[in-house]
Amino acid sequence: MDHHEGLRETYAGEWQGLTNSEIRARYPEEYEAWSRGEPVRRGGGELATEVADRAVPVVLDAVDKLPDNGTVVVVSHGGTIRTMIGRLLDMEPAQWERFGGLSNCCWSVMGQGARGWRLLEHNAGTLPQPVIGDET
């Protein structure tokens, strides 16, 4: 098992350690812009695209080293995982928030098919079952 700095949680600058209500009270304009899906450096921290820039290469490097039919397990924070999923699926960053948050101890399952990466399960608590027509 390796630890990779690129998989750390999003750095939220001055928002770090604050509750949602504290952020709304102290940074109302910034919070509203972020809520509308605008690219915001929350508290002067990282943009979601910067998180994806550092996290996705870690995953792709691990995938490149896999034996045939191998599996990579990535453990990180929900926000970081969301950016990785969005980037791997070639979605526009403004769409990444459409993925709901991950509950504690839940996961997402990604796979590579004939047309690229696919999201097989999200916020899962059980292992996926094969679906007819999902052959890779």
C-alpha positions, 0 to 999 in steps of 0.5 A: 500500500502506497500513500500519495500526496496527490490523493489528499482532500481539497485544500480549502484555505480559510474555510478549513475547519469552519462549519457550513454556517460559519462559512456562509456568514464570513464568506457569503459572496464566495459561498454563493458563487461556489453554490452556483457551481462557479470555479471558486478558490474556497478560502483561497484554496484549491480549485476542483480542477487543480485537485483533479490535476494532482489526483488523476495521474496517481490513479492512471499510474497505478492502472498502468502498472496493473496485471491483466484483470487487476484491480486498483483500490483508491482511498481518499476523500469524497471531494477528491474522488468526485473530481477524479470521477468527473475527470476520468469520465471527461465531464466538464468541471461544472458538472462534477457536483452532480455526483452526490457525496460519498457516505462514510465507508462507501465507494465508487466503482469505475471500469474501463470499457470499449469507449473509455472509463465508466461509472459502474456504481457510486456511493456503494456499500456492496460489491457490484453485480455484473450487468448484461451488456456491460462486457468490456 
